[in-house]
C-alpha cells in the first residue's frame, strides 16, 4: 500500500473535513476509500475535499467533494474554506478560484483568518433544485411528516445552492426535533429525486437564525455551509429576515451569509486544522504525521 497522498484533518465550525492533496497525480480518491475512512473514528468525516490539478484555465484546482457514504456532492462551503486555509498556508496567497461539478467557486482568506466563499447563485425553480413535481412557488412546498392534522414538520422552503435543500421553519427550539430520525426519511422522500439536505430553522431576529441540518449522504452534522446559504436566502425570500444573516450552528460558532444584490451568496466563517498524514486514495489506509495546536 502506497500512502503518499498528503491529507489534513480539518473542520469548518465542527463540520468534519478531510482535505486530500491529489495534485500531480493520475489516480482518484475512490468511494471505497471514503467509506473506509468514514468508518474509522480517527478519520471520520462529513466530506472529503479531494484537490486535483485544474481542468479550466484561470482556476487553481478542481475539487471532488465526497460524502461519508461514498457519494459525490456538488457543494460544501465549510470544506471549501478548509481548502482555502490549507492552500493559503502553503502558498502565502489569499484568493483562489476552484472548479467543482457545480461550477466555479471564488474564495478569499481575510487578514483576521476568516474565509469568504462566493457560493454562486441560488436556484428556486422546481426543476433546477430539483423536485419530482412542479411547484409554481418553492418558498413553501407541500411536504410534511407526522399526523396529517398535527404534523411534526411541514411546508418547507426549497432551494438549490448547487445541491438540493429543504428548510423547515419552526417556532420551537431546533433541538426539540428528532432530526436523526426525521432526517433520513425526508432526505430520501420521493419528492427529491437527487435526495436533499434537510434543515430545521428558527428565526431569532431579522438578521439571525438557528439552524440544524441532516446532510445528504453524511447525516447529522455540526455545520453545513450550503445549508446555511440555502436557509439565509430562503429566509430573505419569505421575508423572515433581511439579506445579511448570522447563522447559529450546533457547533456554537456562527456563519455570516450575505445574499448580495447581484444574486451571489457569500459565506464567511472560520476553518481549523487538526492534524495531517498520508493516505492510500484507493483503500483509505492512512498514517498520521503530526498533530499540533495549529498549522504553521
C-alpha positions as CSV (number, residue, x, y, z in Angstrom):
1,X,0.0,0.0,0.0
2,X,1.4,3.3,-1.1
3,X,0.3,6.0,1.3
4,X,1.7,9.0,-0.5
5,X,-1.3,11.4,-0.8
6,X,-1.0,14.1,1.7
7,X,-4.1,14.9,3.7
8,X,-5.2,17.2,6.5
9,X,-7.9,16.5,9.1
10,X,-9.7,19.8,9.4
11,X,-13.1,21.3,10.4
12,X,-15.2,24.2,9.5
13,X,-17.3,25.1,12.5
14,X,-17.3,21.4,13.5
15,X,-18.1,20.2,10.0
16,X,-15.5,17.4,9.8
17,X,-13.4,17.7,6.6
18,X,-10.5,15.7,5.1
19,X,-8.6,17.8,2.6
20,X,-6.6,15.4,0.3
21,X,-3.9,16.7,-2.0
22,X,-4.2,14.8,-5.3
23,X,-2.4,17.4,-7.4
24,X,0.2,16.0,-9.9
25,X,-1.4,12.5,-9.5
26,X,-3.4,10.5,-12.1
27,X,-5.4,8.4,-9.6
28,X,-8.5,9.4,-7.7
29,X,-9.9,9.1,-4.2
30,X,-12.3,6.2,-4.5
31,X,-15.7,5.8,-2.9
32,X,-14.3,2.7,-1.2
33,X,-11.5,4.7,0.4
34,X,-14.0,7.3,1.5
35,X,-16.2,4.7,3.2
36,X,-13.2,3.1,4.9
37,X,-12.0,6.5,6.2
38,X,-15.5,7.5,7.4
39,X,-15.8,4.2,9.3
40,X,-12.7,4.9,11.3
41,X,-13.2,7.0,14.5
42,X,-10.0,8.9,13.9
43,X,-10.6,9.9,10.3
44,X,-14.4,10.0,10.3
45,X,-15.6,12.9,8.2
46,X,-18.6,14.7,6.8
47,X,-16.9,15.5,3.4
48,X,-13.6,14.7,1.7
49,X,-12.3,17.6,-0.4
50,X,-10.1,15.9,-3.0
51,X,-7.9,18.7,-4.6
52,X,-6.8,17.9,-8.2
53,X,-4.9,19.8,-10.8
54,X,-7.1,22.5,-12.5
55,X,-9.1,21.5,-15.6
56,X,-10.0,25.0,-16.7
57,X,-7.8,28.0,-17.5
58,X,-7.9,30.6,-14.8
59,X,-8.7,28.2,-11.9
60,X,-6.4,27.0,-9.2
61,X,-7.7,23.5,-8.7
62,X,-10.5,21.0,-9.4
63,X,-12.2,19.7,-6.2
64,X,-14.1,16.5,-5.9
65,X,-16.5,16.5,-2.9
66,X,-17.2,13.1,-1.4
67,X,-19.7,12.3,1.3
68,X,-19.1,9.8,4.1
69,X,-21.3,7.2,2.2
70,X,-19.1,7.4,-0.8
71,X,-21.5,9.5,-2.9
72,X,-20.4,12.8,-4.5
73,X,-21.7,16.2,-3.5
74,X,-22.0,19.3,-5.7
75,X,-21.1,21.8,-2.9
76,X,-19.6,22.1,0.5
77,X,-18.9,25.6,1.8
78,X,-17.3,24.6,5.0
79,X,-15.0,22.2,3.2
80,X,-14.1,24.9,0.6
81,X,-13.0,27.2,3.5
82,X,-10.7,24.4,4.7
83,X,-9.1,24.0,1.3
84,X,-8.5,27.8,1.2
85,X,-6.8,27.7,4.6
86,X,-4.6,24.8,3.6
87,X,-3.6,26.4,0.2
88,X,-3.1,29.8,1.8
89,X,-0.7,28.3,4.4
90,X,1.2,26.5,1.6
91,X,1.4,29.4,-0.9
92,X,1.0,32.6,1.0
93,X,-1.8,33.6,-1.4
94,X,-5.1,34.9,-0.1
95,X,-7.5,34.4,-3.1
96,X,-8.4,31.2,-5.0
97,X,-10.7,30.1,-7.8
98,X,-11.9,26.5,-7.7
99,X,-13.9,24.3,-10.1
100,X,-16.4,21.6,-8.9
101,X,-19.1,19.7,-10.7
102,X,-21.5,22.5,-9.7
103,X,-19.3,25.2,-11.3
104,X,-16.8,27.9,-10.3
105,X,-16.2,29.0,-6.7
106,X,-14.2,32.1,-5.7
107,X,-12.8,32.3,-2.2
108,X,-10.6,34.5,-0.1
109,X,-8.8,34.4,3.2
110,X,-9.0,37.7,5.2
111,X,-6.4,39.2,7.5
112,X,-8.3,38.1,10.6
113,X,-8.2,34.5,9.4
114,X,-11.9,34.3,8.4
115,X,-12.6,33.0,4.9
116,X,-15.3,34.0,2.5
117,X,-16.6,31.8,-0.3
118,X,-18.7,33.0,-3.1
119,X,-21.2,30.1,-3.4
120,X,-22.8,31.5,-6.6
121,X,-26.4,32.0,-7.3
122,X,-29.3,30.2,-5.6
123,X,-31.8,28.3,-7.7
124,X,-35.5,28.3,-6.8
125,X,-37.2,26.8,-9.9
126,X,-38.6,23.4,-9.0
127,X,-36.9,21.6,-11.9
128,X,-33.5,23.2,-11.0
129,X,-33.5,22.2,-7.3
130,X,-34.7,19.5,-8.5
131,X,-38.1,18.4,-7.2
132,X,-40.1,15.5,-8.7
133,X,-43.2,17.5,-9.3
134,X,-43.9,21.1,-10.4
135,X,-44.4,23.8,-7.8
136,X,-45.0,27.3,-9.0
137,X,-43.7,28.8,-5.7
138,X,-40.9,26.9,-3.9
139,X,-41.0,29.3,-1.0
140,X,-43.4,26.8,0.5
141,X,-43.9,23.3,-0.9
142,X,-46.4,20.6,0.1
143,X,-44.4,18.2,2.3
144,X,-45.0,17.2,5.9
145,X,-44.0,14.5,8.3
146,X,-46.3,13.2,11.1
147,X,-50.1,13.1,11.5
148,X,-51.9,15.0,8.8
149,X,-53.9,17.0,11.3
150,X,-50.8,17.7,13.5
151,X,-47.6,17.3,11.5
152,X,-44.2,17.5,13.2
153,X,-42.8,19.5,10.3
154,X,-44.5,20.9,7.3
155,X,-44.3,23.3,4.3
156,X,-40.6,23.7,3.9
157,X,-38.9,26.2,1.6
158,X,-36.9,24.5,-1.2
159,X,-33.8,25.8,-2.9
160,X,-30.5,24.7,-4.5
161,X,-27.1,26.0,-3.7
162,X,-25.5,23.6,-6.2
163,X,-27.2,20.9,-4.1
164,X,-30.8,20.5,-3.1
165,X,-32.1,21.8,0.2
166,X,-35.4,21.8,2.2
167,X,-35.7,24.2,5.1
168,X,-38.5,23.7,7.7
169,X,-39.4,26.8,9.7
170,X,-40.2,26.2,13.3
171,X,-41.2,28.2,16.4
172,X,-39.7,25.9,19.0
173,X,-36.0,25.3,19.7
174,X,-34.3,23.5,16.8
175,X,-33.1,20.9,19.3
176,X,-36.7,19.9,20.1
177,X,-36.9,17.8,16.9
178,X,-35.6,14.3,16.5
179,X,-33.6,15.1,13.3
180,X,-31.6,11.9,13.4
181,X,-34.9,10.0,12.9
182,X,-36.7,12.5,10.7
183,X,-33.7,13.5,8.6
184,X,-33.2,10.2,6.7
185,X,-36.9,9.9,6.0
186,X,-37.0,13.3,4.4
187,X,-33.6,13.1,2.7
188,X,-34.9,10.1,0.7
189,X,-38.5,11.3,0.2
190,X,-39.7,10.7,-3.4
191,X,-40.2,14.5,-3.9
192,X,-36.4,14.8,-4.0
193,X,-35.1,12.7,-7.0
194,X,-31.5,13.5,-6.1
195,X,-32.2,13.3,-2.3
196,X,-31.9,16.5,-0.3
197,X,-30.2,18.3,2.7
198,X,-32.9,18.7,5.4
199,X,-32.7,21.6,7.7
200,X,-34.7,22.9,10.7
201,X,-34.5,26.7,11.2
202,X,-35.8,29.1,13.8
203,X,-35.8,32.8,13.3
204,X,-34.3,34.8,16.1
205,X,-34.4,38.3,14.5
206,X,-34.5,39.9,11.1
207,X,-30.7,39.2,10.9
208,X,-30.2,36.0,12.8
209,X,-31.4,32.4,12.8
210,X,-30.6,29.0,14.4
211,X,-30.1,26.0,12.1
212,X,-29.7,22.2,12.4
213,X,-29.1,20.1,9.3
214,X,-29.3,16.5,8.3
215,X,-26.8,16.4,5.4
216,X,-27.4,14.4,2.3
217,X,-25.0,11.5,2.2
218,X,-23.4,12.4,5.6
219,X,-26.2,12.5,8.2
220,X,-26.3,14.8,11.2
221,X,-23.6,17.5,11.1
222,X,-22.4,20.2,13.4
223,X,-22.4,22.7,10.5
224,X,-23.3,22.8,6.8
225,X,-22.2,25.8,4.8
226,X,-24.5,25.2,1.8
227,X,-27.5,24.7,4.1
228,X,-26.7,28.0,5.9
229,X,-26.7,29.7,2.5
230,X,-30.0,28.0,1.5
231,X,-31.6,28.9,4.8
232,X,-30.4,32.5,4.6
233,X,-31.7,33.1,1.0
234,X,-35.0,31.3,1.8
235,X,-35.5,33.4,5.0
236,X,-35.0,36.6,3.0
237,X,-37.2,35.3,0.2
238,X,-40.0,34.6,2.6
239,X,-39.5,38.0,4.3
240,X,-38.4,36.4,7.6
241,X,-35.1,38.2,7.5
242,X,-33.0,40.7,5.5
243,X,-30.3,39.6,3.0
244,X,-27.5,39.6,5.6
245,X,-27.9,36.9,8.2
246,X,-26.0,35.4,11.1
247,X,-26.5,31.6,11.2
248,X,-26.0,29.9,14.5
249,X,-24.9,26.2,14.1
250,X,-24.9,23.3,16.6
251,X,-21.1,23.7,16.9
252,X,-21.8,27.1,18.6
253,X,-19.9,29.2,16.1
254,X,-21.7,31.3,13.5
255,X,-21.6,31.7,9.8
256,X,-22.3,35.0,8.1
257,X,-24.3,34.9,4.9
258,X,-24.6,37.9,2.5
259,X,-27.1,37.4,-0.4
260,X,-25.8,40.2,-2.5
261,X,-27.8,42.3,-4.9
262,X,-26.0,40.7,-7.8
263,X,-27.7,37.4,-6.6
264,X,-24.4,35.9,-5.4
265,X,-24.4,34.3,-2.0
266,X,-21.2,34.9,0.0
267,X,-20.5,32.8,3.1
268,X,-17.9,33.9,5.7
269,X,-16.6,31.8,8.6
270,X,-13.5,30.0,10.1
271,X,-11.6,26.9,9.3
272,X,-9.4,24.9,11.7
273,X,-6.5,22.5,11.1
274,X,-6.3,19.5,13.4
275,X,-3.7,17.0,12.1
276,X,-2.1,15.7,8.9
277,X,-0.9,12.5,7.4
278,X,-0.7,10.4,4.3
279,X,-3.3,8.0,2.8
280,X,-3.9,5.5,0.1
281,X,-6.6,7.0,-2.2
282,X,-7.7,3.5,-3.3
283,X,-8.2,1.8,0.0
284,X,-8.4,4.5,2.7
285,X,-5.4,3.2,4.6
286,X,-3.5,6.1,6.3
287,X,-0.7,7.1,8.7
288,X,-0.6,10.2,10.9
289,X,2.4,12.5,10.6
290,X,1.9,15.3,13.1
291,X,-0.5,16.9,15.4
292,X,-0.2,20.5,16.7
293,X,-2.3,23.1,18.2
294,X,-2.4,24.9,14.9
295,X,-0.9,24.6,11.5
296,X,2.2,26.6,11.0
